[in-house]
Amino acid sequence: MLSIQTKMKLINWWPPMLGTGISLKKVSKDMTTFEVIMKLRWYNRNLVGIHYGGSLYSMCDPWYMFILMANLGKGYVVMDKAAAIRYKKPGRGTLKCVFHISKSEIKEIRSEIDMIGKKDYTFTCEVMDEEGEVVTEVDKVVYVRKKDFDFEALEKEKEAGNTKIPG
């Protein structure tokens, strides 16, 4: 039977990854850390010879969602919701990005979602060049919801003032 890390590396054959030259290099055993690289190739460079912006965004797209899905489990809905990208300098050569959410942060997210039902979380990643300089920063907004949460009961508690839940 294939490990989850091996199964995740099959994503390298998914057309959006394969077609942009994005490659998942490492996955931690606890599924809290993913390391992704992208080499500069003729098919992922723009007109001025640097990494195409869409490929830089694609490099950062699904990983925080995957970390939360793997660690929260089937009782939660996890979806990418929004992103913002900031280009810091031209991207040349091989670029690398490490995506990480700590076990303690995942525990906090689970506790909060179990209490309030749903929330958006923002994570920031930095795409680095071979010299370790930041090429691009991406803010990813990930929506998390508990599948069987009783939102009506929460509203009744809020109206009655019987809850310490914010909002």
Protein Blocks (a to p, Z undefined) as FASTA:
>chain_A
ZZfklmmmmmmmgmklmmnopacfbdcfklpaccddddddfklccfkopacfklmmmmmm
mmmmmmmmmmnommbccddfbdcdddfbdcehjddddddddfklmmmmmmmmmmnopacd
ddddddddfkopafbdcddddddddfklcfklmmmmmmnopacbeZZ
